[in-house]
Amino acid sequence: MALKGWFRFDDRVGGIPDGTNTLFETKKPYKPGSLNAILNGQVKAADRDDGFIEIDNQQFRMKRPPLADDVIGACYVVGE
């Protein structure tokens, strides 16, 4: 299934990486299933132990809490 819309890349997402927080938020709502969470430049797969879980169309939870000096980004599809 092809996703219609445009890709957006957030070099940083909302949420504080502090070694305990796992909840993060994109700057724009995304199409479910289109999210790619990025930790320190590495794309994380949702189905892996170190991946993420989509909460709704703008929030996701990392399966492992990022550390204070980690950078969390996201790439996703927005719009129709």
mmCIF file of the N, C-alpha and C atoms, coordinates in Angstrom:
data_MODEL
# 
_entry.id   MODEL 
# 
loop_
_atom_site.group_PDB 
_atom_site.id 
_atom_site.type_symbol 
_atom_site.label_atom_id 
_atom_site.label_alt_id 
_atom_site.label_comp_id 
_atom_site.label_asym_id 
_atom_site.label_entity_id 
_atom_site.label_seq_id 
_atom_site.pdbx_PDB_ins_code 
_atom_site.Cartn_x 
_atom_site.Cartn_y 
_atom_site.Cartn_z 
_atom_site.occupancy 
_atom_site.B_iso_or_equiv 
_atom_site.pdbx_formal_charge 
_atom_site.auth_seq_id 
_atom_site.auth_comp_id 
_atom_site.auth_asym_id 
_atom_site.auth_atom_id 
_atom_site.pdbx_PDB_model_num 
ATOM 1   N N  . MET A 1 1  ? 0.838  -1.177 0.000  1.00 0.00 ? 1  MET A N  1 
ATOM 2   C CA . MET A 1 1  ? 0.000  0.000  0.000  1.00 0.00 ? 1  MET A CA 1 
ATOM 3   C C  . MET A 1 1  ? 0.882  1.239  0.000  1.00 0.00 ? 1  MET A C  1 
ATOM 4   N N  . ALA A 1 2  ? 0.681  2.112  -0.943 1.00 0.00 ? 2  ALA A N  1 
ATOM 5   C CA . ALA A 1 2  ? 1.454  3.354  -1.024 1.00 0.00 ? 2  ALA A CA 1 
ATOM 6   C C  . ALA A 1 2  ? 0.831  4.406  -0.112 1.00 0.00 ? 2  ALA A C  1 
ATOM 7   N N  . LEU A 1 3  ? 1.670  5.126  0.579  1.00 0.00 ? 3  LEU A N  1 
ATOM 8   C CA . LEU A 1 3  ? 1.202  6.204  1.449  1.00 0.00 ? 3  LEU A CA 1 
ATOM 9   C C  . LEU A 1 3  ? 1.196  7.501  0.655  1.00 0.00 ? 3  LEU A C  1 
ATOM 10  N N  . LYS A 1 4  ? 0.066  8.196  0.653  1.00 0.00 ? 4  LYS A N  1 
ATOM 11  C CA . LYS A 1 4  ? -0.028 9.483  -0.030 1.00 0.00 ? 4  LYS A CA 1 
ATOM 12  C C  . LYS A 1 4  ? 0.245  10.582 0.972  1.00 0.00 ? 4  LYS A C  1 
ATOM 13  N N  . GLY A 1 5  ? 0.900  11.627 0.543  1.00 0.00 ? 5  GLY A N  1 
ATOM 14  C CA . GLY A 1 5  ? 1.211  12.748 1.407  1.00 0.00 ? 5  GLY A CA 1 
ATOM 15  C C  . GLY A 1 5  ? 2.651  13.163 1.190  1.00 0.00 ? 5  GLY A C  1 
ATOM 16  N N  . TRP A 1 6  ? 3.193  13.903 2.118  1.00 0.00 ? 6  TRP A N  1 
ATOM 17  C CA . TRP A 1 6  ? 4.581  14.341 2.010  1.00 0.00 ? 6  TRP A CA 1 
ATOM 18  C C  . TRP A 1 6  ? 5.327  13.934 3.269  1.00 0.00 ? 6  TRP A C  1 
ATOM 19  N N  . PHE A 1 7  ? 6.612  13.664 3.071  1.00 0.00 ? 7  PHE A N  1 
ATOM 20  C CA . PHE A 1 7  ? 7.458  13.262 4.192  1.00 0.00 ? 7  PHE A CA 1 
ATOM 21  C C  . PHE A 1 7  ? 7.922  14.479 4.970  1.00 0.00 ? 7  PHE A C  1 
ATOM 22  N N  . ARG A 1 8  ? 8.000  14.317 6.253  1.00 0.00 ? 8  ARG A N  1 
ATOM 23  C CA . ARG A 1 8  ? 8.526  15.364 7.122  1.00 0.00 ? 8  ARG A CA 1 
ATOM 24  C C  . ARG A 1 8  ? 9.629  14.737 7.972  1.00 0.00 ? 8  ARG A C  1 
ATOM 25  N N  . PHE A 1 9  ? 10.684 15.486 8.168  1.00 0.00 ? 9  PHE A N  1 
ATOM 26  C CA . PHE A 1 9  ? 11.770 15.051 9.034  1.00 0.00 ? 9  PHE A CA 1 
ATOM 27  C C  . PHE A 1 9  ? 11.895 16.041 10.179 1.00 0.00 ? 9  PHE A C  1 
ATOM 28  N N  . ASP A 1 10 ? 11.769 15.551 11.400 1.00 0.00 ? 10 ASP A N  1 
ATOM 29  C CA . ASP A 1 10 ? 12.003 16.369 12.591 1.00 0.00 ? 10 ASP A CA 1 
ATOM 30  C C  . ASP A 1 10 ? 13.364 15.975 13.144 1.00 0.00 ? 10 ASP A C  1 
ATOM 31  N N  . ASP A 1 11 ? 14.311 16.909 13.148 1.00 0.00 ? 11 ASP A N  1 
ATOM 32  C CA . ASP A 1 11 ? 15.632 16.566 13.673 1.00 0.00 ? 11 ASP A CA 1 
ATOM 33  C C  . ASP A 1 11 ? 15.604 16.398 15.190 1.00 0.00 ? 11 ASP A C  1 
ATOM 34  N N  . ARG A 1 12 ? 14.606 16.965 15.827 1.00 0.00 ? 12 ARG A N  1 
ATOM 35  C CA . ARG A 1 12 ? 14.382 16.753 17.260 1.00 0.00 ? 12 ARG A CA 1 
ATOM 36  C C  . ARG A 1 12 ? 12.878 16.727 17.491 1.00 0.00 ? 12 ARG A C  1 
ATOM 37  N N  . VAL A 1 13 ? 12.432 15.835 18.349 1.00 0.00 ? 13 VAL A N  1 
ATOM 38  C CA . VAL A 1 13 ? 11.010 15.739 18.668 1.00 0.00 ? 13 VAL A CA 1 
ATOM 39  C C  . VAL A 1 13 ? 10.777 16.248 20.079 1.00 0.00 ? 13 VAL A C  1 
ATOM 40  N N  . GLY A 1 14 ? 9.504  16.462 20.434 1.00 0.00 ? 14 GLY A N  1 
ATOM 41  C CA . GLY A 1 14 ? 9.162  16.893 21.771 1.00 0.00 ? 14 GLY A CA 1 
ATOM 42  C C  . GLY A 1 14 ? 9.347  15.765 22.772 1.00 0.00 ? 14 GLY A C  1 
ATOM 43  N N  . GLY A 1 15 ? 9.802  16.101 23.948 1.00 0.00 ? 15 GLY A N  1 
ATOM 44  C CA . GLY A 1 15 ? 10.058 15.107 24.986 1.00 0.00 ? 15 GLY A CA 1 
ATOM 45  C C  . GLY A 1 15 ? 11.498 15.237 25.457 1.00 0.00 ? 15 GLY A C  1 
ATOM 46  N N  . ILE A 1 16 ? 11.741 14.855 26.687 1.00 0.00 ? 16 ILE A N  1 
ATOM 47  C CA . ILE A 1 16 ? 13.070 15.022 27.273 1.00 0.00 ? 16 ILE A CA 1 
ATOM 48  C C  . ILE A 1 16 ? 13.751 13.667 27.441 1.00 0.00 ? 16 ILE A C  1 
ATOM 49  N N  . PRO A 1 17 ? 14.845 13.443 26.715 1.00 0.00 ? 17 PRO A N  1 
ATOM 50  C CA . PRO A 1 17 ? 15.609 12.213 26.948 1.00 0.00 ? 17 PRO A CA 1 
ATOM 51  C C  . PRO A 1 17 ? 16.407 12.370 28.246 1.00 0.00 ? 17 PRO A C  1 
ATOM 52  N N  . ASP A 1 18 ? 16.101 11.532 29.228 1.00 0.00 ? 18 ASP A N  1 
ATOM 53  C CA . ASP A 1 18 ? 16.758 11.669 30.529 1.00 0.00 ? 18 ASP A CA 1 
ATOM 54  C C  . ASP A 1 18 ? 17.082 10.324 31.181 1.00 0.00 ? 18 ASP A C  1 
ATOM 55  N N  . GLY A 1 19 ? 16.956 9.243  30.425 1.00 0.00 ? 19 GLY A N  1 
ATOM 56  C CA . GLY A 1 19 ? 17.230 7.924  30.975 1.00 0.00 ? 19 GLY A CA 1 
ATOM 57  C C  . GLY A 1 19 ? 16.014 7.248  31.583 1.00 0.00 ? 19 GLY A C  1 
ATOM 58  N N  . THR A 1 20 ? 14.895 7.990  31.746 1.00 0.00 ? 20 THR A N  1 
ATOM 59  C CA . THR A 1 20 ? 13.661 7.389  32.260 1.00 0.00 ? 20 THR A CA 1 
ATOM 60  C C  . THR A 1 20 ? 12.459 7.679  31.363 1.00 0.00 ? 20 THR A C  1 
ATOM 61  N N  . ASN A 1 21 ? 12.402 8.860  30.744 1.00 0.00 ? 21 ASN A N  1 
ATOM 62  C CA . ASN A 1 21 ? 11.283 9.227  29.879 1.00 0.00 ? 21 ASN A CA 1 
ATOM 63  C C  . ASN A 1 21 ? 11.316 8.413  28.591 1.00 0.00 ? 21 ASN A C  1 
ATOM 64  N N  . THR A 1 22 ? 10.163 7.896  28.200 1.00 0.00 ? 22 THR A N  1 
ATOM 65  C CA . THR A 1 22 ? 10.067 7.142  26.949 1.00 0.00 ? 22 THR A CA 1 
ATOM 66  C C  . THR A 1 22 ? 9.047  7.741  25.981 1.00 0.00 ? 22 THR A C  1 
ATOM 67  N N  . LEU A 1 23 ? 8.300  8.773  26.392 1.00 0.00 ? 23 LEU A N  1 
ATOM 68  C CA . LEU A 1 23 ? 7.240  9.346  25.569 1.00 0.00 ? 23 LEU A CA 1 
ATOM 69  C C  . LEU A 1 23 ? 7.738  10.576 24.810 1.00 0.00 ? 23 LEU A C  1 
ATOM 70  N N  . PHE A 1 24 ? 7.512  10.576 23.486 1.00 0.00 ? 24 PHE A N  1 
ATOM 71  C CA . PHE A 1 24 ? 7.967  11.665 22.624 1.00 0.00 ? 24 PHE A CA 1 
ATOM 72  C C  . PHE A 1 24 ? 6.865  12.044 21.649 1.00 0.00 ? 24 PHE A C  1 
ATOM 73  N N  . GLU A 1 25 ? 6.958  13.263 21.107 1.00 0.00 ? 25 GLU A N  1 
ATOM 74  C CA . GLU A 1 25 ? 5.905  13.790 20.253 1.00 0.00 ? 25 GLU A CA 1 
ATOM 75  C C  . GLU A 1 25 ? 6.492  14.444 19.012 1.00 0.00 ? 25 GLU A C  1 
ATOM 76  N N  . THR A 1 26 ? 5.892  14.147 17.856 1.00 0.00 ? 26 THR A N  1 
ATOM 77  C CA . THR A 1 26 ? 6.316  14.771 16.609 1.00 0.00 ? 26 THR A CA 1 
ATOM 78  C C  . THR A 1 26 ? 5.731  16.179 16.517 1.00 0.00 ? 26 THR A C  1 
ATOM 79  N N  . LYS A 1 27 ? 6.296  16.988 15.630 1.00 0.00 ? 27 LYS A N  1 
ATOM 80  C CA . LYS A 1 27 ? 5.836  18.365 15.483 1.00 0.00 ? 27 LYS A CA 1 
ATOM 81  C C  . LYS A 1 27 ? 4.502  18.458 14.747 1.00 0.00 ? 27 LYS A C  1 
ATOM 82  N N  . LYS A 1 28 ? 4.213  17.474 13.907 1.00 0.00 ? 28 LYS A N  1 
ATOM 83  C CA . LYS A 1 28 ? 2.961  17.426 13.145 1.00 0.00 ? 28 LYS A CA 1 
ATOM 84  C C  . LYS A 1 28 ? 2.349  16.036 13.314 1.00 0.00 ? 28 LYS A C  1 
ATOM 85  N N  . PRO A 1 29 ? 1.017  15.920 13.177 1.00 0.00 ? 29 PRO A N  1 
ATOM 86  C CA . PRO A 1 29 ? 0.400  14.593 13.179 1.00 0.00 ? 29 PRO A CA 1 
ATOM 87  C C  . PRO A 1 29 ? 0.874  13.787 11.969 1.00 0.00 ? 29 PRO A C  1 
ATOM 88  N N  . TYR A 1 30 ? 1.025  12.496 12.142 1.00 0.00 ? 30 TYR A N  1 
ATOM 89  C CA . TYR A 1 30 ? 1.486  11.631 11.053 1.00 0.00 ? 30 TYR A CA 1 
ATOM 90  C C  . TYR A 1 30 ? 0.460  10.548 10.741 1.00 0.00 ? 30 TYR A C  1 
ATOM 91  N N  . LYS A 1 31 ? 0.596  9.975  9.561  1.00 0.00 ? 31 LYS A N  1 
ATOM 92  C CA . LYS A 1 31 ? -0.256 8.855  9.170  1.00 0.00 ? 31 LYS A CA 1 
ATOM 93  C C  . LYS A 1 31 ? 0.211  7.626  9.954  1.00 0.00 ? 31 LYS A C  1 
ATOM 94  N N  . PRO A 1 32 ? -0.702 6.947  10.639 1.00 0.00 ? 32 PRO A N  1 
ATOM 95  C CA . PRO A 1 32 ? -0.318 5.746  11.379 1.00 0.00 ? 32 PRO A CA 1 
ATOM 96  C C  . PRO A 1 32 ? 0.398  4.748  10.474 1.00 0.00 ? 32 PRO A C  1 
ATOM 97  N N  . GLY A 1 33 ? 1.462  4.177  10.997 1.00 0.00 ? 33 GLY A N  1 
ATOM 98  C CA . GLY A 1 33 ? 2.251  3.210  10.245 1.00 0.00 ? 33 GLY A CA 1 
ATOM 99  C C  . GLY A 1 33 ? 3.362  3.820  9.414  1.00 0.00 ? 33 GLY A C  1 
ATOM 100 N N  . SER A 1 34 ? 3.424  5.157  9.340  1.00 0.00 ? 34 SER A N  1 
ATOM 101 C CA . SER A 1 34 ? 4.457  5.804  8.518  1.00 0.00 ? 34 SER A CA 1 
ATOM 102 C C  . SER A 1 34 ? 5.646  6.301  9.339  1.00 0.00 ? 34 SER A C  1 
ATOM 103 N N  . LEU A 1 35 ? 5.561  6.220  10.660 1.00 0.00 ? 35 LEU A N  1 
ATOM 104 C CA . LEU A 1 35 ? 6.591  6.777  11.524 1.00 0.00 ? 35 LEU A CA 1 
ATOM 105 C C  . LEU A 1 35 ? 7.879  5.957  11.512 1.00 0.00 ? 35 LEU A C  1 
ATOM 106 N N  . ASN A 1 36 ? 8.992  6.665  11.417 1.00 0.00 ? 36 ASN A N  1 
ATOM 107 C CA . ASN A 1 36 ? 10.316 6.090  11.640 1.00 0.00 ? 36 ASN A CA 1 
ATOM 108 C C  . ASN A 1 36 ? 10.956 6.904  12.756 1.00 0.00 ? 36 ASN A C  1 
ATOM 109 N N  . ALA A 1 37 ? 11.140 6.300  13.929 1.00 0.00 ? 37 ALA A N  1 
ATOM 110 C CA . ALA A 1 37 ? 11.815 6.980  15.027 1.00 0.00 ? 37 ALA A CA 1 
ATOM 111 C C  . ALA A 1 37 ? 13.317 6.857  14.810 1.00 0.00 ? 37 ALA A C  1 
ATOM 112 N N  . ILE A 1 38 ? 14.041 7.918  15.103 1.00 0.00 ? 38 ILE A N  1 
ATOM 113 C CA . ILE A 1 38 ? 15.485 7.960  14.861 1.00 0.00 ? 38 ILE A CA 1 
ATOM 114 C C  . ILE A 1 38 ? 16.188 8.297  16.171 1.00 0.00 ? 38 ILE A C  1 
ATOM 115 N N  . LEU A 1 39 ? 17.112 7.445  16.566 1.00 0.00 ? 39 LEU A N  1 
ATOM 116 C CA . LEU A 1 39 ? 17.878 7.648  17.798 1.00 0.00 ? 39 LEU A CA 1 
ATOM 117 C C  . LEU A 1 39 ? 19.346 7.787  17.432 1.00 0.00 ? 39 LEU A C  1 
ATOM 118 N N  . ASN A 1 40 ? 19.893 8.975  17.679 1.00 0.00 ? 40 ASN A N  1 
ATOM 119 C CA . ASN A 1 40 ? 21.305 9.252  17.377 1.00 0.00 ? 40 ASN A CA 1 
ATOM 120 C C  . ASN A 1 40 ? 21.668 8.901  15.937 1.00 0.00 ? 40 ASN A C  1 
ATOM 121 N N  . GLY A 1 41 ? 20.767 9.230  15.021 1.00 0.00 ? 41 GLY A N  1 
ATOM 122 C CA . GLY A 1 41 ? 21.026 9.012  13.603 1.00 0.00 ? 41 GLY A CA 1 
ATOM 123 C C  . GLY A 1 41 ? 20.692 7.627  13.087 1.00 0.00 ? 41 GLY A C  1 
ATOM 124 N N  . GLN A 1 42 ? 20.258 6.716  13.955 1.00 0.00 ? 42 GLN A N  1 
ATOM 125 C CA . GLN A 1 42 ? 19.913 5.357  13.542 1.00 0.00 ? 42 GLN A CA 1 
ATOM 126 C C  . GLN A 1 42 ? 18.399 5.173  13.565 1.00 0.00 ? 42 GLN A C  1 
ATOM 127 N N  . VAL A 1 43 ? 17.848 4.704  12.448 1.00 0.00 ? 43 VAL A N  1 
ATOM 128 C CA . VAL A 1 43 ? 16.415 4.450  12.376 1.00 0.00 ? 43 VAL A CA 1 
ATOM 129 C C  . VAL A 1 43 ? 16.111 3.208  13.201 1.00 0.00 ? 43 VAL A C  1 
ATOM 130 N N  . LYS A 1 44 ? 15.102 3.324  14.055 1.00 0.00 ? 44 LYS A N  1 
ATOM 131 C CA . LYS A 1 44 ? 14.691 2.220  14.918 1.00 0.00 ? 44 LYS A CA 1 
ATOM 132 C C  . LYS A 1 44 ? 13.457 1.551  14.335 1.00 0.00 ? 44 LYS A C  1 
ATOM 133 N N  . ALA A 1 45 ? 13.442 0.239  14.306 1.00 0.00 ? 45 ALA A N  1 
ATOM 134 C CA . ALA A 1 45 ? 12.305 -0.518 13.802 1.00 0.00 ? 45 ALA A CA 1 
ATOM 135 C C  . ALA A 1 45 ? 11.302 -0.723 14.929 1.00 0.00 ? 45 ALA A C  1 
ATOM 136 N N  . ALA A 1 46 ? 10.027 -0.504 14.631 1.00 0.00 ? 46 ALA A N  1 
ATOM 137 C CA . ALA A 1 46 ? 8.988  -0.621 15.653 1.00 0.00 ? 46 ALA A CA 1 
ATOM 138 C C  . ALA A 1 46 ? 8.937  -2.016 16.260 1.00 0.00 ? 46 ALA A C  1 
ATOM 139 N N  . ASP A 1 47 ? 9.216  -3.035 15.474 1.00 0.00 ? 47 ASP A N  1 
ATOM 140 C CA . ASP A 1 47 ? 9.065  -4.401 15.967 1.00 0.00 ? 47 ASP A CA 1 
ATOM 141 C C  . ASP A 1 47 ? 10.297 -4.952 16.696 1.00 0.00 ? 47 ASP A C  1 
ATOM 142 N N  . ARG A 1 48 ? 11.309 -4.148 16.906 1.00 0.00 ? 48 ARG A N  1 
ATOM 143 C CA . ARG A 1 48 ? 12.511 -4.592 17.617 1.00 0.00 ? 48 ARG A CA 1 
ATOM 144 C C  . ARG A 1 48 ? 12.444 -4.233 19.094 1.00 0.00 ? 48 ARG A C  1 
ATOM 145 N N  . ASP A 1 49 ? 13.256 -4.906 19.910 1.00 0.00 ? 49 ASP A N  1 
ATOM 146 C CA . ASP A 1 49 ? 13.291 -4.635 21.347 1.00 0.00 ? 49 ASP A CA 1 
ATOM 147 C C  . ASP A 1 49 ? 13.738 -3.218 21.664 1.00 0.00 ? 49 ASP A C  1 
ATOM 148 N N  . ASP A 1 50 ? 14.541 -2.617 20.790 1.00 0.00 ? 50 ASP A N  1 
ATOM 149 C CA . ASP A 1 50 ? 15.008 -1.249 21.015 1.00 0.00 ? 50 ASP A CA 1 
ATOM 150 C C  . ASP A 1 50 ? 14.268 -0.252 20.128 1.00 0.00 ? 50 ASP A C  1 
ATOM 151 N N  . GLY A 1 51 ? 13.079 -0.630 19.672 1.00 0.00 ? 51 GLY A N  1 
ATOM 152 C CA . GLY A 1 51 ? 12.293 0.206  18.768 1.00 0.00 ? 51 GLY A CA 1 
ATOM 153 C C  . GLY A 1 51 ? 11.340 1.138  19.494 1.00 0.00 ? 51 GLY A C  1 
ATOM 154 N N  . PHE A 1 52 ? 10.139 1.274  18.951 1.00 0.00 ? 52 PHE A N  1 
ATOM 155 C CA . PHE A 1 52 ? 9.158  2.218  19.475 1.00 0.00 ? 52 PHE A CA 1 
ATOM 156 C C  . PHE A 1 52 ? 7.758  1.682  19.275 1.00 0.00 ? 52 PHE A C  1 
ATOM 157 N N  . ILE A 1 53 ? 6.801  2.317  19.944 1.00 0.00 ? 53 ILE A N  1 
ATOM 158 C CA . ILE A 1 53 ? 5.384  1.979  19.832 1.00 0.00 ? 53 ILE A CA 1 
ATOM 159 C C  . ILE A 1 53 ? 4.636  3.270  19.521 1.00 0.00 ? 53 ILE A C  1 
ATOM 160 N N  . GLU A 1 54 ? 3.818  3.265  18.472 1.00 0.00 ? 54 GLU A N  1 
ATOM 161 C CA . GLU A 1 54 ? 2.993  4.427  18.167 1.00 0.00 ? 54 GLU A CA 1 
ATOM 162 C C  . GLU A 1 54 ? 1.857  4.498  19.177 1.00 0.00 ? 54 GLU A C  1 
ATOM 163 N N  . ILE A 1 55 ? 1.677  5.652  19.799 1.00 0.00 ? 55 ILE A N  1 
ATOM 164 C CA . ILE A 1 55 ? 0.608  5.852  20.779 1.00 0.00 ? 55 ILE A CA 1 
ATOM 165 C C  . ILE A 1 55 ? -0.643 6.400  20.092 1.00 0.00 ? 55 ILE A C  1 
ATOM 166 N N  . ASP A 1 56 ? -0.484 7.435  19.317 1.00 0.00 ? 56 ASP A N  1 
ATOM 167 C CA . ASP A 1 56 ? -1.557 8.011  18.519 1.00 0.00 ? 56 ASP A CA 1 
ATOM 168 C C  . ASP A 1 56 ? -0.921 8.617  17.272 1.00 0.00 ? 56 ASP A C  1 
ATOM 169 N N  . ASN A 1 57 ? -1.568 9.560  16.617 1.00 0.00 ? 57 ASN A N  1 
ATOM 170 C CA . ASN A 1 57 ? -1.005 10.081 15.367 1.00 0.00 ? 57 ASN A CA 1 
ATOM 171 C C  . ASN A 1 57 ? 0.012  11.203 15.576 1.00 0.00 ? 57 ASN A C  1 
ATOM 172 N N  . GLN A 1 58 ? 0.479  11.395 16.819 1.00 0.00 ? 58 GLN A N  1 
ATOM 173 C CA . GLN A 1 58 ? 1.523  12.384 17.052 1.00 0.00 ? 58 GLN A CA 1 
ATOM 174 C C  . GLN A 1 58 ? 2.490  11.979 18.165 1.00 0.00 ? 58 GLN A C  1 
ATOM 175 N N  . GLN A 1 59 ? 2.176  10.934 18.917 1.00 0.00 ? 59 GLN A N  1 
ATOM 176 C CA . GLN A 1 59 ? 3.041  10.503 20.013 1.00 0.00 ? 59 GLN A CA 1 
ATOM 177 C C  . GLN A 1 59 ? 3.518  9.075  19.815 1.00 0.00 ? 59 GLN A C  1 
ATOM 178 N N  . PHE A 1 60 ? 4.720  8.831  20.304 1.00 0.00 ? 60 PHE A N  1 
ATOM 179 C CA . PHE A 1 60 ? 5.265  7.477  20.286 1.00 0.00 ? 60 PHE A CA 1 
ATOM 180 C C  . PHE A 1 60 ? 6.086  7.256  21.543 1.00 0.00 ? 60 PHE A C  1 
ATOM 181 N N  . ARG A 1 61 ? 6.223  5.992  21.902 1.00 0.00 ? 61 ARG A N  1 
ATOM 182 C CA . ARG A 1 61 ? 6.970  5.608  23.090 1.00 0.00 ? 61 ARG A CA 1 
ATOM 183 C C  . ARG A 1 61 ? 8.168  4.753  22.669 1.00 0.00 ? 61 ARG A C  1 
ATOM 184 N N  . MET A 1 62 ? 9.351  5.161  23.087 1.00 0.00 ? 62 MET A N  1 
ATOM 185 C CA . MET A 1 62 ? 10.550 4.365  22.838 1.00 0.00 ? 62 MET A CA 1 
ATOM 186 C C  . MET A 1 62 ? 10.520 3.171  23.793 1.00 0.00 ? 62 MET A C  1 
ATOM 187 N N  . LYS A 1 63 ? 10.897 1.993  23.325 1.00 0.00 ? 63 LYS A N  1 
ATOM 188 C CA . LYS A 1 63 ? 10.875 0.798  24.166 1.00 0.00 ? 63 LYS A CA 1 
ATOM 189 C C  . LYS A 1 63 ? 11.979 0.808  25.220 1.00 0.00 ? 63 LYS A C  1 
ATOM 190 N N  . ARG A 1 64 ? 13.042 1.532  24.942 1.00 0.00 ? 64 ARG A N  1 
ATOM 191 C CA . ARG A 1 64 ? 14.121 1.729  25.913 1.00 0.00 ? 64 ARG A CA 1 
ATOM 192 C C  . ARG A 1 64 ? 14.288 3.233  26.109 1.00 0.00 ? 64 ARG A C  1 
ATOM 193 N N  . PRO A 1 65 ? 14.377 3.707  27.351 1.00 0.00 ? 65 PRO A N  1 
ATOM 194 C CA . PRO A 1 65 ? 14.490 5.150  27.567 1.00 0.00 ? 65 PRO A CA 1 
ATOM 195 C C  . PRO A 1 65 ? 15.813 5.711  27.059 1.00 0.00 ? 65 PRO A C  1 
ATOM 196 N N  . PRO A 1 66 ? 15.756 6.725  26.202 1.00 0.00 ? 66 PRO A N  1 
ATOM 197 C CA . PRO A 1 66 ? 16.985 7.357  25.724 1.00 0.00 ? 66 PRO A CA 1 
ATOM 198 C C  . PRO A 1 66 ? 17.714 8.088  26.863 1.00 0.00 ? 66 PRO A C  1 
ATOM 199 N N  . LEU A 1 67 ? 19.017 8.145  26.764 1.00 0.00 ? 67 LEU A N  1 
ATOM 200 C CA . LEU A 1 67 ? 19.842 8.817  27.766 1.00 0.00 ? 67 LEU A CA 1 
ATOM 201 C C  . LEU A 1 67 ? 19.836 10.327 27.536 1.00 0.00 ? 67 LEU A C  1 
ATOM 202 N N  . ALA A 1 68 ? 20.311 11.068 28.527 1.00 0.00 ? 68 ALA A N  1 
ATOM 203 C CA . ALA A 1 68 ? 20.254 12.534 28.488 1.00 0.00 ? 68 ALA A CA 1 
ATOM 204 C C  . ALA A 1 68 ? 20.962 13.138 27.282 1.00 0.00 ? 68 ALA A C  1 
ATOM 205 N N  . ASP A 1 69 ? 22.023 12.527 26.793 1.00 0.00 ? 69 ASP A N  1 
ATOM 206 C CA . ASP A 1 69 ? 22.747 13.105 25.662 1.00 0.00 ? 69 ASP A CA 1 
ATOM 207 C C  . ASP A 1 69 ? 22.323 12.525 24.311 1.00 0.00 ? 69 ASP A C  1 
ATOM 208 N N  . ASP A 1 70 ? 21.286 11.685 24.292 1.00 0.00 ? 70 ASP A N  1 
ATOM 209 C CA . ASP A 1 70 ? 20.778 11.115 23.042 1.00 0.00 ? 70 ASP A CA 1 
ATOM 210 C C  . ASP A 1 70 ? 19.945 12.140 22.284 1.00 0.00 ? 70 ASP A C  1 
ATOM 211 N N  . VAL A 1 71 ? 19.908 12.009 20.963 1.00 0.00 ? 71 VAL A N  1 
ATOM 212 C CA . VAL A 1 71 ? 19.101 12.877 20.100 1.00 0.00 ? 71 VAL A CA 1 
ATOM 213 C C  . VAL A 1 71 ? 18.030 12.011 19.450 1.00 0.00 ? 71 VAL A C  1 
ATOM 214 N N  . ILE A 1 72 ? 16.769 12.396 19.644 1.00 0.00 ? 72 ILE A N  1 
ATOM 215 C CA . ILE A 1 72 ? 15.653 11.648 19.086 1.00 0.00 ? 72 ILE A CA 1 
ATOM 216 C C  . ILE A 1 72 ? 15.007 12.467 17.991 1.00 0.00 ? 72 ILE A C  1 
ATOM 217 N N  . GLY A 1 73 ? 14.881 11.884 16.816 1.00 0.00 ? 73 GLY A N  1 
ATOM 218 C CA . GLY A 1 73 ? 14.241 12.525 15.680 1.00 0.00 ? 73 GLY A CA 1 
ATOM 219 C C  . GLY A 1 73 ? 13.171 11.613 15.125 1.00 0.00 ? 73 GLY A C  1 
ATOM 220 N N  . ALA A 1 74 ? 12.520 12.055 14.057 1.00 0.00 ? 74 ALA A N  1 
ATOM 221 C CA . ALA A 1 74 ? 11.467 11.249 13.441 1.00 0.00 ? 74 ALA A CA 1 
ATOM 222 C C  . ALA A 1 74 ? 11.312 11.645 11.973 1.00 0.00 ? 74 ALA A C  1 
ATOM 223 N N  . CYS A 1 75 ? 10.913 10.676 11.189 1.00 0.00 ? 75 CYS A N  1 
ATOM 224 C CA . CYS A 1 75 ? 10.562 10.882 9.784  1.00 0.00 ? 75 CYS A CA 1 
ATOM 225 C C  . CYS A 1 75 ? 9.200  10.213 9.597  1.00 0.00 ? 75 CYS A C  1 
ATOM 226 N N  . TYR A 1 76 ? 8.265  10.915 8.947  1.00 0.00 ? 76 TYR A N  1 
ATOM 227 C CA . TYR A 1 76 ? 6.911  10.388 8.839  1.00 0.00 ? 76 TYR A CA 1 
ATOM 228 C C  . TYR A 1 76 ? 6.176  11.045 7.683  1.00 0.00 ? 76 TYR A C  1 
ATOM 229 N N  . VAL A 1 77 ? 5.008  10.500 7.346  1.00 0.00 ? 77 VAL A N  1 
ATOM 230 C CA . VAL A 1 77 ? 4.179  11.030 6.273  1.00 0.00 ? 77 VAL A CA 1 
ATOM 231 C C  . VAL A 1 77 ? 3.085  11.896 6.880  1.00 0.00 ? 77 VAL A C  1 
ATOM 232 N N  . VAL A 1 78 ? 2.925  13.096 6.307  1.00 0.00 ? 78 VAL A N  1 
ATOM 233 C CA . VAL A 1 78 ? 1.905  14.054 6.734  1.00 0.00 ? 78 VAL A CA 1 
ATOM 234 C C  . VAL A 1 78 ? 1.025  14.384 5.544  1.00 0.00 ? 78 VAL A C  1 
ATOM 235 N N  . GLY A 1 79 ? -0.252 14.577 5.736  1.00 0.00 ? 79 GLY A N  1 
ATOM 236 C CA . GLY A 1 79 ? -1.138 15.057 4.687  1.00 0.00 ? 79 GLY A CA 1 
ATOM 237 C C  . GLY A 1 79 ? -1.668 13.961 3.798  1.00 0.00 ? 79 GLY A C  1 
ATOM 238 N N  . GLU A 1 80 ? -2.484 14.351 2.874  1.00 0.00 ? 80 GLU A N  1 
ATOM 239 C CA . GLU A 1 80 ? -3.118 13.435 1.925  1.00 0.00 ? 80 GLU A CA 1 
ATOM 240 C C  . GLU A 1 80 ? -2.452 13.494 0.572  1.00 0.00 ? 80 GLU A C  1 
# 
